[in-house]
Each structure stands twice: as C-alpha cells, then as structure tokens.
Amino acid sequence: MNALNDSFLSGADTGVLRLITAGSVDDGKSTLIGRLLYDSKGVFADQLDAISRAKHKRVAGDGIDFSLLTDGLEAEREQGITIDVAYRYFSTPTRKFIIADAPGHEQYTRNMVTGASTADVAVILIDATRAADGRLLPQTKRHSTIARLLGIRHIVVAVNKMDLVDWDRAVFERIRDAYADLADKLGIAHFDALPLSALNGDNVVTLSPQTPWYDGRPLLSLLESLDLASDDRAAPLRFPVQWVARHDGDRKEDFRGYAGRVASGVLRPGDEVEVQPSGVKAVVREVRAFDRALDEAVKGDSVTLVLDRDVDVSRGDVIVHASAPAQVAREFEAELCWLDAQALNPARKYLLKSGTRLTSAKIREVLSHRDIHELQEVENTEGTLRMNDIGRVTFTTRDALAVDRYADVPATGAFILIDEATHQTAAAGMLR
C-alpha cells in the first residue's frame, strides 16, 4: 500500500483550515493559490487546458498562469489584478483547506475584510523585489492590521519572488526583521516567515535546493501542522434566537420552541438560562435537532430549544447561561472598518445588525482613526471615516443589545452597519 493511502487510513485528519492570502498588489497571491491547487492535484485537466489557452495569460510559452485559477472575472484577467474575493477548496491526506484570495488594491480593502472575517490563518505575501531594503508597503501594513483586529490566530509571512533576487538570504532576513518590527507594533505575538517562489513552486509544497540556509517547513507542510484546537466548549453560551417555532396551538400540549444556531459554548438540557436583554430566566427542558432530542449542542449546531415554562422570547434575543450573561447596553465603543463609498456622516441614520437583532443606531463621536504608516491611533479631527478607513467610534442604539467584547466572544462582539437610506453595508464593527 502506498504512503498516500496509508495517510488516509491513519485517521490523521486535522480538520478544515480557512486561510486568506493578503498583501499588496502584484505580490503573487493568486499565483500562490494556483500553485497550491496545482501541486496538491486540486485542479482538473479541463481547467488546466482552459487557462493554458486563455487570451489574458501572462506567462510566456506553454507555462501555466496559475493566477487564472482564482481570477475568474473578465476584468481581473484583463488587468491582471484581483478585484473580488475568490474562494477555492482543496484537501491533502491530513487536512482540508478553504482559501480566500483577497485583492491587494487599497480600494478593495473592504473585500479583504469580508474574506478575513472567517479565517484561521492569514498568509501575508511580500514581494522580495519591492521590499528588498526592508521597507514594507502600506497594504502589507493595512492587511496585517486588519488580521490583528479580526483576531486571526496564525500569521504566515511568505516572502515571494525570491528567485528574482537570486535567493539572497540577506534580503529575506531584512524583510523578516522588518515584519517583526511591524508585528511588535501591532501586538502580533508570533508569526512564521519563509522564502518562496510561487511561480516556480520553490518552498511551496516541497523544500527548494535554492535555500539550503532555510531550516523551516515548506508552506503546505506548515499549514498542515498549525494547531487549530481551541477550547470552544469552555466559552460562554451564546444562542441568538432566529425564530419562534409554534404548532398544535389548538391543543393543550402545544409546542413552543426557539430555533437558532449555537454561536458559542455548550447547551444541555437542565441548564439554567437567561433571555437577554429582558433578563427572564428559565431552565432548558429539551434540545432538539430536526428529528431527535440531543444530549448537548455545541458551537455551530442549529437546534430548537424548549424551555420549562412559557416566557417572552423573540427573534433577536440571545439565550445565555444565567451564570455567565453577556453585557446588556445601548451605548458602545467600537472599532469600525468603513466599507461604503459614502463617508460616515454622524447626522445620517444607520441600522445595526448584531447576530439576529436589527435596530437603529446613531454614531455619536468618531474618536480616532488608524494611521497605516505610523501604525497608531491618531485623533480624528474631521469627525468622519472614509472608505477603507479604520477608526474608533462611540454610538447608541434604539434597543438594548446583549453583546460581548469581540476579543472575548467574536460572534456577539461583531456587527455591521447598514445605511438606512441606501441599504448599503456601511461598515463592519468590533466591540471593544
């Protein structure tokens, strides 16, 4: 039996890893993903044939333009850039991967925020030819800042196009040290750095003879080895109610349940819970899936909850353990990533969506914004945020919300703002 089959039978599957590639324009993000797909046998023969005949191919001769495997929009292929986030799936004997290819242009930073919001790992690509002197580009700093704000657990710095600087070890070390300074300023505790050539495949799946001085793993092996384990079961229970299930109302023993998805923690029959923001308490009588009762439900499970007594529960309420409630308030401080082309206007009306709750919100004050070049918060004298800006604000909501700090429980610490007039998504926010 070959080694590949042995790996499949060993039961060594380490789960699904969600990663995003980020960085500046032309750092080689799409090419790297294409190379990973190709070398892991995640590309069909007809796909290879199609991109080899593509009219916008930017590789000479019979070479494969790997970026075309992710850049599917006509405008992307014409301009040789990534505009929208492209998702691709592939697997190895030990792990499954969902990759988001984020655009590098500043005007598409909001697309990167969308892709990074569910990522476990951020692969930050840096073009060795443009950062050979150790000066990082603004988008590298911006994307690293966003990864840190979103709490992405693992950062991998891929110094790409090393073949164009003759695999100079000194260039790699200057870039690695420059990123270490950036990481220290942003509060990134740890990152992995490796030299590679996405186009040629050096250090992507196998170690390259070009880098005898590099003693780490190739990229794919590194991604396979990252520990994604987290103590989700120890997190506080957060169960946003999506809808109230009611039937057999003409009978004495009618059914009333509260359907939703467990956003955090563990839910079991017998648990004493509290409905927030009302504060009413009850005991869980039953946790039901579609066709059966469950002994417990964990993060990600969609279930219907039956309580021991009739209480007032509506869509948008959050059910928590009575011993570990969320914060209930109407005034908040948050970090906003502004997504709308129309700048923030405190006089404008916005809707706020947190979990399953939708309410109106009023921006009271723009406290500061982040200077990407200086990597620090500076006073906001204009009282506004523009597209792709990151800033700290205070706001009030019409209804009381059950929330947590984003760093503690991301599911109830994140929200979006919607322009009430245009219905455009205006901002993504994280409660601080």
Buried (B, 14 or more C-beta within 10 A) or exposed (E): EEEEEEBEEEEEBBEEBBBBBBBBBBBBBBBBBBBBBBBBEBBEEEBBEEBBEEEBBEBEEEEBBBBBBBBEEEEBBEEBBBBBBBEBEBBBBBBBBBBBBBBBBBEBBBBBBBBBBEBBBBBBBBBBBBBBEBEBBEBBBBBBBBBBBBBBBBBBBBBBBBBBBEBBBEBBBBBBEBBBEBBEBBEBEEBBBBBBBBBBBBBBBEBBEBBEEBEBBBBBBBBBEBEBEEEEEEBBBBBBBBEBBEEEEEEEEEEBBBBBBBBBBBBEBEBEBBBBBBEBEBEBBBBBEEEEEBEBBBBEBEBBBBBEEEBEBEBBBBBBBBEEBBBBBBEBEBBBBBBBEBBBBBEBEBBBBBBBBEBBBBBBEBBBBBEBEEBEBEEBEEEBBBBBBBBBBBBEBEBBBBBBBBEBBBBBBBBBBBBBEEEEBBBBBBBE
